[in-house]
Amino acid sequence: MNKKTILLVEDNPDDEILTLRALKKDNLANKITVARDGEEALEYLFGKNHDGNDLPVLIILDLKLPKIGGIEVLRKIRSEKKTKLLPVVILTSSNEEKDLIESYSLGANSYIRKPVDFNQFLEAARQLKLYWLVLNESPPVR
């Protein structure tokens, strides 16, 4: 059986480790691909070596990224037919209201502020996994 991929776009190594740990807890079967900046995320989704048949079932996107920011990555995802319906969860440390408003305006499915506390962070990621990978029904990929 082909494992469905989660694309984690995160430049902070500590947050990457915490998120991966939380997602893999309880035997998550999904493959997790990590992009460490916006350019790498777009290359994964739209690059010449990507045929579009193995798009992720979920994108977890930080906003404060090097090279290309998360808002621009989200804008590109929503502008392309093959990716516009993919679930995108913003997971960020940003407390700026403009980031929240712009993320939803561009079609983010959810906006979660990263908790500072380690255990709260793990619980937030666990809940994210439970909702988006178990409970939520995603639109068909076209």
N, C-alpha and C positions, 0 to 999 in steps of 0.2 A: 504494500500500500504506500502511495506517495504521501510523504508528510507535508502538511501545509506550512508555509513559511511566514514568520513574523519578521518584519523589518524594523529594527531598533535603530533610530538615528540619534546618537548621543556622543558628544565630544568629551565629556568628563569621565575619566577612567573609573573613578570611585562610583559614580552614579550608574555607569555601565555594569560594573560588577554587581551592585545591589539589585539592579533591575533584572539582570540575568539570573541571579540567585533566586529571586522571588518568582520569576516566570518558570524556572525549572523545578521549583519546589512542588511537591505533590505529583511528580512524574509527568510533567508536561511533555507531550509527544511531539509537539511542533518543533520544526527546525527554526533557529533564530539566526538571522543574518544581521551583522552590525555594520552600520555606516558611521564613520566618525566625523563627518562634516557634510554639509549640504550638497557639495559637488559629488561626493561619493554616493550619496543617496540617489541623486538624479541619474548618475551613471548606472547604478544598479537597476533603476526602473526603466530608463529610456536609452541606455547605451547601445552601441552597435552590436554588442555581443549578447544582447538580451532580446529574445524573440517574443516576449509578452505572454508566453504560455505558463510561466511559473511565477506569476505576480503574487505578492504576499497577501495573506488573508487579513492582515492587520498591519498598520504602520503606527509605530509609537515614535513621535517626533518631538524633539527638543526644539526650542525656538532660538536660543542663543548659540549659534553654530558658526564655526569659521568657514571661510570661503563664500558660501551662499547661506544666508540665514534661513531659519525654519519657515518664516512667513513666505519667502520666495519659493521654497520647496513646496509648501502647501499650495501656493498659487499655481505652480506648474502641474502638480498632481491633479488639481481640479480643472485645469484647462485642456487636458488630454482625454479623449474619448475612452481609451483603454483603462485609465486609472481614476476617472472622476468619481466613480462610485465606491472606491476602496475605502474601508473604514480607516480614518486617521484620528488617533488620539494624541492630543498635545500633552506632553508630560514635561513641565518646565518649572524653573525656579522663579520665573518672572511674576512679579506682583503688579505689573503695569496694566491698568484697565484697558489701554489702547491695544495691547497684545491680545487680551481676552476678546475684545470686540472684533478686532480684525481677524482673529482666528475663526470665530464663528461666522463672520461675514464671508469668509473665503470657503466655508463649507467644512470646517472641522466637526467631527462627530462628538467630540468630548474634549474638555479642557481640565486638566488636573495639575494643581500646584504640587511640586515635590515637597513632601514633608521633610523637615530638618531632622527629626528624630528617626533613628535607624529602624526601630520596630514599626513605627507608623509608615515609613517608606515601604517596608516589606509588605505590610498589610494593604497599603494602597495598590501596590503592584499585584498582589494576590487577588484583590477585588477586581482590578482591571482585567486580569486573565479570566476570572470566573465569568464576568459579564460578556466580554467580547469574544471569547473562544468557546464558551459553553452555552450561555443563555441567548445571546444575540443571534438573529438570523440575518446573514449578509445578503446583499443582492447578488444575482448570478453574474459571473464574469463573462464579458462579451468581447 
